[in-house]
Amino acid sequence: MPTSIRLAPEIEERLDFLAAKTGRSKAYYLRELIERGIEEMEDYYLAAEVLERIRRGEEDVMKGEDFWRGLDA
């Protein structure tokens, strides 16, 4: 799926330099950045969503000792 993004000039210069020095395309590095970074972003934003539900009292929370006690059974 083709997608376009605007980069700050200094980021584009760094990307151009990296691509030129390594012989790989800019698209290669952009794909790498997205693939490596999306998991971290998913973890962060989904955790923030759960935290907000906890703060609103919409999510159950278990004490650590209760969790570990349940594993012993």
SULSULPE-V373106 format. One record per run of one state. SS is the DSSP state (a for helix, b for strand, c for the rest). FROM is the first residue (numbers start at 1). TO is the last residue. If there is no record, write none. Layout:
SS | FROM | TO
SS | FROM | TO
This chain:
c | 1 | 8
a | 9 | 22
c | 23 | 25
a | 26 | 55
c | 56 | 63
a | 64 | 72
c | 73 | 73
